[in-house]
Amino acid sequence: MDYIKEYKQFVSSYYFNEAIRITIGITLPAIVFSYFGKLEIGLILSLGAMAVSASDIPGPIHQRRNGMLATIALIFFSSVITGYINHHPLLLGVGITIFCFSLSFIGAYGARVNSIGFAGILIMILTLDMRAEGVDVLIHGLFLVAGGLWYTMLSLALFGVRPYKIIQQALGDNIIAIGDYFGTRALFYDKNADYDKVYKMLMEEQQQIQDKQTLLREMLFKSRNIVKESTVTGRTLLIIFTESIDLFEKSSATFYNYEAMHKRFDDSGILSHFQQMIYVIVDELHQIGLAVQSGRPPRATRKLNNELKLLQTRFEEFANKYRNPETFDSLVNMRKLLQSVEEITLRIYTLHHYTRYDRKKIKEYKLSGNYEYFVTKTDLDIEILKENFSLKSNSFRHAIRVTLACILGYGVANLLELQYSYWVLLTIIVILKPTYSVTRQRNYQRLLGTFVGALGGLALLYLIPTQNGKFAAMIFLMIITYSFMRTKYLVSVIFMTAFIMIFFYLLNSHNFYEIFKSRLIDTTVGSIIAFIAAYILVPSWEKTQLNTYISSALKTSKKYFETVAATFATGAMNDLDYKLSRKEAFIEQANLSGGFTRMMNEPKSKQGDLKKIHQMVVLIYTLNSHIVSLASFARGFKNKYGDEDFHAIKDDITAELNEALLHIAHKEVTEAQHHAPIELKEELDELVSKRRLELQQGLVETETRKVLVEFKPVVDQFLFISRIAGDIKKLAKSF
């Protein structure tokens, strides 16, 4: 592992910068007011800042601003209401029920609104321990508002100073993730590749990349100063993002059956040379991603170009050695693989160029103006809540689960006479997520992280003798905590527990060990309740959703295929239709693989037929990979070789996918005979036979060869897709 590169990627990432912002936003009020002897006020302000920071998730600046302002209003309302009913058990029970259900249920509006609701529940829970009365409750609420306003102004001020920084960091992170995806695909070139394992890794990585690209679309396409192309920086970021999406598409292409490739060419050594070239591509993408994150152009290198020339030389030697009538058709496919690597290399150099923010080159780039089609409009229509007000809705089920778990947690805490009952509820809302698999993972990580972090915190308290040293350690631990909060939850919990321990020690060293013991007990109680709630209280198992995921993925893949295949039949491609269909196919494929991954982490008794579903997930992934490969030929091919052949096979493949969808929906299917693939293959076989005869006669450069080199890869992709569609239909019958 290149630790220097890993370190650079970490310190220039959004997560590290976010951690520093949150740490400053939370700690500064407490430090300042402590200096003036008003630590209690400072802590309330810090609490308000912490609540607002929870809703300050990445996105367009106007959405971030509105979200933080909404959070400020909500935490004031939440704290005041809870403060006034705190001394009335019956009213408090009603209040916990209303707050937990309503603020969890609004998560149906999306991630940002969900984070706002979480902040409201968080303040409600932390106010349970408040003993203020009368006007002091309002004053407490106003201090929370002041802390929230302080954090909001800090966040907006930092954006004003560096308005493009968050997009650069997210974009760089996306490019690095694409590099990792390339690296995983390189594993297919290993002699003893574990194909199932590699496919699983690829699908998980693709889901992460789709999430990153969705976020980038939100930030880029909903930011007026960027889509209006008013600045060189904004226009450059838009270009880099567009190019990175096309590059990711290229990385998904499959030109060859890997098992057949290994069987035929393992002994030649050419596959290891392709693999080495891919690893050089990975390194280049990591360098570009780091450059985009930091805002500085990457270091110029000729390594990529030199490696490509070496691969080209080795490929020609390999082709000359293995060229014969029996292998020439396989060599055609291998040459297409080389051409794909050449195109990817060219795109990487293009990305390198744009990271220099060259004003002249940026202006020459023609951008599309149809950005509104690629983002989902923010809709807070009440109809969304009405549609989700049903046990069929995961949002509704989750809201019920959180509500019942919190009521149970509060009752158990009071029954056991736990000193800090609010910590039990806090543990519950942090752990309990809409899906069982994520909740189980969070539960395990929370418990393990708490106990490991507690031991680490005790060690630091023992090893660091001075108060200033302990405070400096706490700040460092906070930065690490928030750096990994969104990516590595276990690491985050370990450091969070340690910094909270130091915080309580600095706050009250006399009762520290009593507080420490209580926290461990409360966390354990909260974890047990969260686990029980996830398993028993209106659980939502992924197997009930898998058929929906599969149908959505198949529908979008079918549309993607039709858009691409139409190009060969008509000779024209609509760029907007193509990019939209590609985006939808990739997103639904990622949703399917995500649902399958979550299902695998659920109890075995709640799982579906894993083998069958995994086979379907891989088939849809492979289908899209071959559609990507087919699309790479589309623009230059036009309709040179008879559009009736491609019309027929396009219609046959579409019909088979439609039949598969009917089988999955358990509807009556009238299956037709599909002859187009056979006819197209016969046409190709005639051409191949003619070429073999030419080679036997010593004829190398002929018109037949030129036609075959262009025609065969396209037909091969249609035939690959046809076979996959047939396999999908056959498998769909068993659903």
N, C-alpha and C positions, 0 to 999 in steps of 0.2 A: 504493500500500500504506500502511495506517495503522501506522506503525512504533511508535507509543506503545502501541497495542493489542497488537501482536505482542510487544513487550517485556513487557507486563503478563502476557500469557498464558504467556510463557516462564518468568518468575520465580515465578509462582504454580503452575506445573505440577509434577506428580509427579517428572518427570525431573530438574528442577533441584534439587528438595529431596533426591532420592535421591543426586544427584551430590555435594551438600554433605555428606550423611551418610557416603557412601563415602570421600570425600576425608579427612574428619576421622578416620574409623575406620582408614584405612590409614596416614596420615602421623603421627598423634599418638604412637604407640608409638616410632617412629623418632626423632621430635623429643625426646621425654622422655628416652629412653635415651642419645641423643647428648649431651644436656646433662650426663649423669653419666659420660660417657666410655665408654659401652657401645653404640656405634652398631651393631655387628654383631648383638647380641642384639635390638636394636630393629628391625633390618631383618627378622629372622626372624619376630618378632611381627607386623610389618606384612604379611609374606607370608601368614601365617595368616589375618589379617583380610581380605586381598584375596581369598583362596580362598573364605572363608565369604560374603563380599559377593556373589560370583558366584551363589550359590544363594539369595540373599535377594530373590527375585522377588515381585511383588505377589500378594496372595491373603489368605485368612483368617489371622488372627494365629496360630492354633494350628498351621496348616500351615507358616507361615513359621518359627515357633519349632522345630518338629520337624525341618524341613528343615535349618536351621542346625546343630542339635545332631547330626544324622546326618552332616552335612558335616565337623564337627569330628572325629568318630570316624573317618571315612573318611580325612581328610588325615593323621591320626596313623598309621593303619595303612599308608597308601600311602607316607609318607615313611620310616617305619622299615623296611619290607620292602625298598624301593628302596635305602635307605642300606646295608643289610647285604649286598645282592647286587651292589652297584655295582662292586666290584672283580673280579667273575667274569663275563666276557663272555657265556658260554653261559647262565648263570642269568639274567643281565640281559636277554638276548634273550627268554627264556621269560617273564620278568616283564613286559616291555613288551607282549608278545603277550597275556598274561592280563589285565593291567590295561586295555589299550586296548579289547580285545574286550568284556570283561564290563561295563566302565563306560560304554561306548557303547551296548551292547545294552539296558541297563536303561532307556534312553530310551523304550522301548516303553511304560513306565508313565506317560509324560507329561512336560510341560515342567519341572516342579519336580524330579523325579527325574533328568531329563536334565541339569539344571544341577548337581545334586549329583555326578553321575558326571563331568561336565566338571571340577569342582573337584578331584576325585580324580586325574584324568589330569594336570591342570595341576601339582599338587604332585609327582606321580611324575616328570614331565619336568624340573621345576626342581631336583629332588633329584639328577638325573643328574650335575650339576656339583659335588655336595657330596663332600668328601674326608674326612669324619669317619669314625671307626672306633670299635668297642666301645661303651662307655656313652655316648659323645658323640652317637651316632646317636639314642639314646633321648632325650637331653637336647634335641637339635634338634627332635625330634617333639613334646616337651612344650612347647617354646617356641611351636611352631606352634599347638598346642592353646590356649595362653594367649592368643595373638593372636586366634584364632577366638572364644574366650570373650569377650574384650574387645569385639569387634565385635558379637557376639550381644547382650551386655548393653546396648551403646549403642543398637542397633536397637530392642530391646524397651522400653528406657527412653523413647525418643522416642515410641514408640507409646503408652506409658502416659500421657505428658504430653498427646498429641494423638491419641486413639484413632480419631477419625473423619477425620483429615486426609487420609490416603491415599485413602479412598473419595471424599471431596469432590473431590480432585484428579482421580481417574479419572473420576468422574461429570461434572465440568466439561469434561474433555477429550472425553468422549463427546458432550456437547451441542454443543460447538464443531464436532466432526466432522459431526454432523447438519446444522449450519448450512452447512458446506462442501458437503454433499450437496445441500441446497436450491439453493445457488449454482450447482452444476453442472447441475442440472435446469433452471435458468433459461436455460441456453444453448439449450434447445430452442425458445425464443421468438425467437431470432435469425432474421433473414430468410433468411440463407444458412447455416443450421445444418448442421454436419457430423455427421449422426446416428450414424454408426459410431464416430466419435471420442468423441462425448458418451456413448454407451452404454458404451464401453470405460472411460472415466473413472468413470462411475457404478458399474460393477461392481467396479472396484478399490476405490473408496471404500466401497462396501457391505461388501466383505470386511473392511476395516479396522474399520468400525463393528461388525460382528458379532463380531470379535475383542475389541473393547472391551466390548461388552455381555456376552459370555461371561465375561470377567474380572470384571465388576461383579456378575453373578449369583453367581459363586463367593464374592466378598467380602461381598456383602449377605446372600445366602440361607444361607450356611454360618456366619454370625456370630450366635451365640445372642442377644447383647444387642440385635441389630437386629430379627431376626424375631420376638422376643418383645415388641417394641414397648415396651421399658422406658424409653426416653428420647425426648424431643422431637426431638433431633438425629437419632438413628437412624431414627425413624419418618418424619421429613421426608425424609431421603435415600432411603428406600424409596419414598416417594410420588413424589419427583422422578424417580427411575429409572423407575417404572411409567409416569408421564406421558410421559417422553421416548421410551419404546418405542412408545407409541401415536402420538406425534408423528412418529416415524420412519416408522411404517406409513403415516400420512397423506401423508408426503412422497413415498412410493413409488407413490402412486395415479396411474393414467392414465385420464382421462375421455374422451380424444379422440385421434384419429389426427393426429399433429402435422403431417404433410405435407398432409393434407386441410385442416387448420386454416389453415395458411399460404396454401394455394392460394385459400381462400375469403375470408380476412379480413386478408391482409397489408396491403392498401391502406387499411384502416380505422384503423390505428394502435393498435387496442385491445390487440394482443399486446405491444407495447412497454410499455404501462401495466401489464399483468400482470407483465411481467418486472421493472419497477421496484419493484412491490410485493414481489416475491419477494426482491429484494436488500435491502429494508428488513427483511424477516423474517430474512434471514441475519445482518444486523447485530445485531438483537435477540437472536438465539440466541447469538451470540458474546458479547454483554454478559452474558447469563444464565450461560453457561458460565464466564466469568471470575469472576462473582460466586460461583458454587458452588465453584470452585477456591479462592478466597480466603476463603470463609466469611462474606462480607459481602453484604448485599442490593444488587441492582443499582440504578443511578440511575433514578428515575421519569422516564418520557418519554411524551409523547403523539404522538410521530412515527408510530408504527405505526397508531394509531387514526385519525389525520388522513389518512394515506396510504390507509387502507382506505376512508374516507368519500369521498375523491377518486376512487378506483377505482370505487366504487359509482355515483357521479354520472356518471362517464365511461361506465360500462357501460350505464346507463339511456339515455344519449344515443345510444350506439352501437346499442342494441337498438331504440329507436324509429326510428332512421334505416334500419336494415336489416331491420325486421320486414315480411315479405311471405310469401305462400303458398309460395314456393320455398325460403326460408331459415329458416323458423320452427323446423324440426326441428334445424338446426344451432345455433340460438340457445338451444334447450333444453339442449343439451350445454354450451354456453358458460356458461349460467347455473349449471349444476352445478359448473363450474370455479370460478366466483365464490363459490358456497356453500362449496366446499372451502377456498378462501382465507379466508373468514370464519370457518370452524371452526378452521382452523390458528391464526388470529389470537387467537381466544378461548383456545385451549390455551396459547399463548405467554403471555398475560396470567395464566393460571392458574399457569404455571411461575414467572412473576415473583412472584406472591403467595406461593408456598410457599418461595421463597428467603429470605423474611423470618422463617421459623421461628416463625410465629404459633401458640402453644400451642392456642388454642381451635379454630382452623380445622383444625389437624393432627389433633386428636382426632375431629373430625367426619368425616374421610375414612375410608371403609370399605375396608380392605385385605383381600386374599385371604390365606388361610392355607395355600395349597397350594404352598409354595415348593419343597418337596423334589422336585417333578416337573420343575422347571426347571433343575436342576443335575445334573451327572454325579458319581456317588459315587466317591470316591477308593478305588481297588481295587488292592491290591498282591498279588493272588493269583498264585501261581506258574504257574497255568494260562495266564496272559497271555503269559508268556515261552515256555511250551511251544508255544502257538499261533503265536508269531512266529518260532519256530526253524525257519525255512524260507527258501529263496531268494525265495519269493513275498512275503516281508515286507520292507518298506523299512527297518525297524529292523535286521533281520539283515544286509541288504546294506550298510547304513551302517557297522555294527560291523566287518564284514569289511574294508571300504574303509579305515576309519580305522586298523585294525590293520596291514594290509599297507603302507599309506602311511607309518606311523610307523616300522615296521621298515626299510623302504627308506630313509627319511630319515636314520635313525640310521646305517645302513650307509654311505650316501653321505657323510654328514658326517665319519665316521671315515676313509673312503677318501680324501677330499679334505683330511683333516687340518685341518678347520675348528676354530678355537680354542673356539668356543662352540656345540657341536653341539646343545645343548638348544634353542637359538633356532630351529633348523630345524624341530624337532618342534613347538615352540610355534606357529610359523607355520602348520604343517599342521593342527593341531587347531582353530585359530581359523578358518581358511578353509574347511575341509572340512565341508560340510553334507549332510543327507540327499538333497537334490535338486541336480541338475547346474546348473540356472539360478541358484540362490542361491549355489552354490560359485563359479561363473564370475563373478558380480557381486562377491562378496566378494574374489575373487582380484584382479580389476582394481582394486577400491577399496583393497585392502591395499597393492598395489605402488605405485599412484599416491599414496596417502596417505602412505606411508613416505618416498618421495622428496621430495614437497612439504613434509611435516613436517620432514624432515631439513634442508632449506634454510631453513625458518623457524626451526628450533632454532638453527642456526648464526648466523643473523642476530641472534637474541635474545642469544646468548652474546657476540656482538661489540658489540651496542648497549648492553647492561646491564653497567656496569663493576663493581658491587659484588656480593659473595656474597649479602648479604641481598636485594638486588634480584633476583638470579637465582632465589633460593629462593621469593620472592613470586610471580615469574612462573610457576614450576613449579606452585605451588598453584593459581593461576588457570587454567593449562592443564589441570590435572587435573579441575577442576570442569567446564570446557567438555567435556572428553573424556567424562566419565560422564553429562553432560547429554544428549549425542547418541548414546550407546552403543546405545540400543534403537531410535532413530528414524532417524538419519542416520549410517550407519557410516563413510562416507568422511570426513565432517567429524571424527568421533570419532578415526579413525586419524591424521589430520593432526595434531591436537592431542596425541594420545597419543605419537606419535613425537617431537614437540618436547619434551614434558615428560620423556620417558625420556632424551633426549639431555642435557637440563640436569641430570637426576638423576645420570647417569653422570659428567658433568663435575664436579659437586660431590663425588661419591664418590671420583673418582680423575682429577684433571685432567691428570696426567702421561701416562697411557696412553689419554686420551680419544679421540684421533683414530684410534688403532688399533682401539679398541672400536667406534667409529662406522663405520669401514670394514667391520668384521666383521659388524655388524648388517645392513648393506645387502646384503652377500653372502649371509648366512644367510637373510634374508627372501626374496631372489630364488630361492635354491635351494628353500626350503620352498614357495614359490608354484608353481614349476614342477612339483614332485612332487605337490602337491595337485591341480593342473589335470589332470595325467596320470591320477592316481588316479580323479578324478571321471568321466573320459571312458572309461577302460579297465577299471577294477576293478569287476566286477559292477555296472555302471551301472543306474540306475532311470530309464527315460524316461517322461515323463508320458503319451505317447500310449497306452501300455499300460493306463493307469488311467482314461482319459477316458470310455470306455463305462460304467465303474462309477460315475463322478461323474455322468454324464448320467442313468443309471437311478435313482440315489439322489435326484437333484434332481427328476426327473419323478414318482417315487413320492410324495415329500413334497408336491409341488405338487398332485398329484391328491387327496391326502388333505385338503389345505388347501381346495381347491375344494369337495370333497364336504361338508366341515364348514360352509362358508359357504352353499352352494347348498341344503343341507338346511333352512336357516332359512326360505327362501322356500317350500319345499314343506310344512313342518310348522308354521311360525310361531313356532318356539322356537329359541334358541341356547344351547348349553352353553358358558359362558365359559371354563372350564378346557380343554375340547377345542379350542376356537377358538384360544386363546393358545398352546397346545402345538403345534398344527398350523402356526400362523403362524411360530413360532420355528423349528421343524424345516425348514420350506420355505425360510426366509431363510438358515439356516445352510448347508443343502445347496446352495442357489443360490450362496452365497459360496464354498463349497468348489469348485464347478464353475468359476466364473470365475477362482479362484486357480490351479487346475490348468491352465486354458487359458492364462493369463498366463505361467505358468512354462514351458509347452510352447513358446510363441512365442520364448522366450529360449534354447531349445536348438538344436543344430545342425540345419540344414534337412533333412539326410538322416534325422534322428531324429524329425521332426515328422509329424503326421498331415495330413489335408486341412484346412488352416487355415480356408479359406473356409466349408467345410461345418460345421465345429465351431463357428466363430464365429456362424454363422447359428443353430445350435441353442442356443447360450448366450444370444443375444439373444432368441430366441423364448421360452425359459423365463423369462427376466427379464421380458419383456412379459406373459407369462401371469400371473405372480405380481402384476404391477402392476395388471392388470385384475381379478384376484381381490380385491386390496385395495380397488379401487374398488367392486366388487360388495358387499363387506362393509360399506362405508360406508352402503349403503342398507338393509342387512339388518334392523337392530334396529327401525326405524320402519315397515317395510313389512308385516311379518306375512304373512298369506296372503289378501290382499284380492281378488286378481284371478284366482283359479282355480288351485289348487295342481297340477292335473293337467298344465298346460302346463309348469311348472317341473320337475315330476317327470320328464317326458319328456326335456326338454333336458339336465337333470342326468345322466340315465342315458346319453344319447347322447354327451355330452362325456366322461364317465367311460370309456365303451366305447372311444372313439377314443384316449384316453390309454393305456388298457390294450393296445390293438393296437400303439401306438407302442413300448411297453415290450417287447412280444413281438418286434417287428422288431429292436430294438436287441440283444436277447438271442439273435437268430438262431433263433427258434423258429417253428414253423408257425402261421400266422395265418389265421383264417377271418373275413373282413371282412363286416360287416353293413351294410345301408343305414340311414342316419340321416336321418329325416324331420322330427324335432322342430324343428330350427332353421328349416326352411322354413315349417312350420305356425305357429310363433310369430311369424315375420316377417310372414306373411300377416295374422295377427291385428292386429299393430302397424300394418301398411300400411292396413288398413281404418280404424283409428282416426285415422291421419294424414290420409287422404283426407277423412274427415268433418270434421276440423279445418280443412283447407284450404278446404273448401266454406263453412264458417262464416266464415272470414276474408274470403273473396270477398263474402260477404253483409254484411260490416262488423260481425260479432259478435265481440267481443274476449273478454269474461269469460263463459265458458260452463262447464258441467259437463264437457264433452269436454276442454276445456283443462286443468282441474284433474286429470282422470284421466291425461291424456297427460303432463303435467309430472312426475308421479310414476311412471307406468308405463314410459314410453319409455326413460329412462336405465337402468333395471334391465334391460329387454329388450336394449338396446344392448350392455350389458356381457356378457350371456349370449351374444349373437351374436358379439361380439368374441372371447370365450373359445372359442366353438365354431370360429370360423375359425382361431384360433391352434392349437387342438388338431388340426385337420385339417392345417395346415401342418407341425406337428411330426410327425404320423404319416407324411405324405408324405416328409419329410426323413429320418425314421428308417429308411425302406426302403433307403436308400443306405448305411447304416452296416454 
